[in-house]
Amino acid sequence: MAMHTNLQWLRGIGALMLMLWMSGTTLGQIPADREQGPPGINEGLVPLPVEVLPIAGEFRWEKNRGRREAEMNSLLNAKDSSDLVALGLSAPWQWREAYILVMDARGIRIRAGGNAGKFYANRTLQQILDADSIRSAQGIWPALQVMDFPRFGWRGMHLDVVRHFWNVNQVRSYLQWMARYKFNVLHLHLTDDQGWRLEVPALSGLTSVSAWRSATLMGRPDAVNDSLRYRKEIHGGYYRSQDIRDLVQYADSLHIRIVPEIEMPGHARAALAAYPNLSCRGDSLPVPGYWGVFDDVFCAGNEATFDFLKKVLDHVCTLFPDSMIHLGGDECPKARWEQCSRCRERMRSLKTEDPHMLQSWFMSRMIRYLGSKGKSVIGWDEILEGGLPEGAAVMSWRGTDGGKAASRAGHAVVMSPGQPCYFDHYQHDPKLEPIAIGGMNRLEDVYAYDPLPADLEPEAARWILGAQGNVWSEYLYSWDKVEYRVLPRMCALSEVLWSRPRNVADGNPKIPFSQQFADFQRRLRPHSKWMHEDGLHYAPFGWQPLHSPLPVSDPEFH
């Protein structure tokens, strides 16, 4: 009877979410707080589920961790069992990712709206079992019920594999961290000035030339002309087509989409090193080993540029099944276009003297091409300049103004403002941290973030897909620095994106932010156990991990 009641409850939640989705209301706007039970019942749960309640009795399970994990995998993969009810995938994404988890004397029961919901229930179950070492050793836990569904559909993390190249196993590790905290989009930044990381069989120069550089700047950008500040060794690499297929398949098993980014028309120096005829001047330039924005970009007046990009995108479409491709569009200087006879002629044909309009035309042309292949496009918020191409989604990184403007114009938006979503920024006193590009995004700053701006109208708010954390790798010289910059700020962002704001009140007193953050710190603390056991170099700032953090190699303090 209880099982039937809970099933009806979840169906009711699904109907509610469908109604909200059709009316354009986001889950982040639902004005009702759920209960979390007595203190301690949600120990170790990050992100915090919508509702965690104690029920009568206790739950006993296998003490041996290996056997326990085998049983959990069996539960997750069960088909048509009485304990795992399939509810279909016809409702909105919230429904597909929703679940109810019950742990009591009868065992474990999971009801989910789809396979993703089953997967997330399993993640929550694992956190419950791992949070208390004493209970785990005894094999006894208080009985409880979890009801949960996500706030946003785009819960993303970004990874720059260009400035420093990360191998397939490292990217797999990154995907594992994401899955642990219920992220569902990996934005993979594959091309930039300092390297090209994707094999394109029809364009061999991209892997023989563009994927490699002869030196790498070590230190601040003001040292760019100091030859002693460069690590003079070959750096680079690329992913073979099969590598990408394997990563996509692995990510799919974790219910994570991979959205590839191919930069255009700027951030193209690596490609131009192999194909200089695609630049405005045709100069033979090396792949640079220092950071910044470069004047040499793809020539918008040269048809060969578009033939090249179509070959690249044709291959991208065969490798990445996701419906969305990121085309960059950011930080494209116009100096070369203004001096280029072919670009000036192109502008005359478009009846404009504004190079921003030329970029808008450039992006629109590539968006239409991808549209003919059934793909949609997202770009950085610079694509707003000169007019936002029809059908394009916007990733707002220069604050939130670009995202607000795009959403008000009826375009999908992913929020990713530098503050607080750039995890390559400092998170503590720069004198005590490894060198970073700058900025300051503390753990508390990330936790306080809300992707829905307070001044955004409800009609515009429906276009906010979610948000993501960005990890640019200019100053991440080794993988332990990626670990250090991402963990635990990733955990804070996961709760921002999955859990509904707890200070939304419906006749109830609001929960002060200081109390919310203190509760998050308490629930986060047990997570240092798995990080320590996996040998990860997490940052200790803003929380109290159970273990002393491992030192970051070659720290290069500022």
C-alpha positions, 0 to 999 in steps of 0.5 A: 500500500505504501509503495502504491501511495508513493508511486501516486505521489511521484506521478503527482509530482510529474503532473505538477512539473508538466503543468509548470513546464507548459506554463513557462514556470521554472522549478526554481520559482516554486514557492514552497519549502520541503522538509528535511527532517531532524538534523543529521538525517541528510548527513553527507547529501550534496546536492541536497535533495528536495525532501529527506524524511525519517520513517519508522524502523531501520535499514540493515544491509551488507557490511562488506563494501564490495558486496554492497556495491555489487548489490547497488549495481544490480539494483540500478540495472534491474529490469521490470522488478517489483522494486523498480517501477518504470514511469516512462520518458514522455514528460519533461526533463524534470520528470525523467530525472525525478526519483523516490528512494525508500530505505527501511526494513523491507530493503531499498526501493527506487521509483524513478521517472526514467533511467536518469532518475534511477541513476541519481537515486543510486548516487544519493544512496551511495552518499547516505551509505558513505556519510557515516563510517560507524553506521557503515561498519555496523550495516545499520541506518535509520529508515528514511525516504528521499523525494528529489528532482532537479531545479535546472536542466543544464547543470554543467561543467566546462573543461579547457583541454587546449591551454593544457592537454588532458588525456582520456583517463583524466577526462574520464575522472572529471566525468566521474566527479560530475556524475557524483554530484549530478551534473549532466553537461560537459562543455569540452573546449577543444580548440583555441589559439594555443592548440587544436585537440580534435583529429579531423581525418580530412585535415591532417595539419590539425594534428601534425601542426596545430596540436603542438607548441614548442614552449609554454609561458610559466607565470604572469602574462607580463612575462610574455617577452621574458624568454627565461619564463618559458618552459621550453618543451613540446606540449600538446596532444589530441583526441583520436576519433575513437577516443571521442567516441569512447568518451561520449559513450562513457559520459552517456553511461553517467547521463552526461551530455558532451557539448563540444566547442569549436572556436570561431571566428577568433581564437584560431591561431592554432588552426592558422599555424597549419592553414595560414591561407585562412587568415587575412594576411596569410602569414606563417605563424607558430602555435603560440605558447602564451595567453591572450587575445590575438589579432589573427583570426579566420578571414571572413571574406575567404570562401576557403575559410567556410569550406574548412569549417564545414569539414571540421563541423561535418566530422564533429557532427559524426562524433558528438550525438548531442543536439548542441554544438558550441561555436565560441564567438568570443573575443574576436578582434576586428583589426585584420578584417578592417584591413583585409580587402576580401573582408571589406568586400564582404561587408560591402556585399552585406551593405554594412561598414560595421565589422560586428555585423560581419561577425554576426553574418559569419556566425549565422552562416555556420548556424544555418549550416549546422541547422541543416544537419539537425544541430543547434548552436550555443555561443559566448555572449559576444554573439549578441553584438551585431545582432543575435543569430536566429535560433542561437543560444547564449552562454553569458560569461561577461556578467549576466547582462548578456544572458538577460538580454538574450532571454528577454529576446526569447533565446535559450541561455546558460549562465556562466558569469566570471564571478562566481562561475570561473573556477580557475580564479583564486578561492583564497588569499593569493599569497597562499595559493598557486598562481591563478589568472586572477579573480576571487571566487570563494566557496561561499560565493559559489554557494550564494549564486543564483542563475535566475537574476532577481530582476528577470521577468518570469517570461524571460526566466523560462529561457534560463536553462541553467548554469555551469562552472568554467575551468580554463587551464592557462595556469593549470600546469598539471592535473592536480591543479585541476583537482585543486581548483574544482574541488570542492567548488564543484560541490557548491555549484551542484547544489545551486543547480540541483536543489531548489532555493531554500530561502523561498518562503510560502508563509514560512520564515526564510532561512538565513543564508549563513544558516544555509551555508553552515548546513552545506559545510556540515554536509560537505565534510564527509566528502573529503573522505572519498577525495582523500581515498582517491588521492585528490588535491582538493582545496581546504578553504571555506570548509573543514575537511576530515583530512589534511589536503595533499600539497599541490605539486610545483605550486608556483606561488604568486 
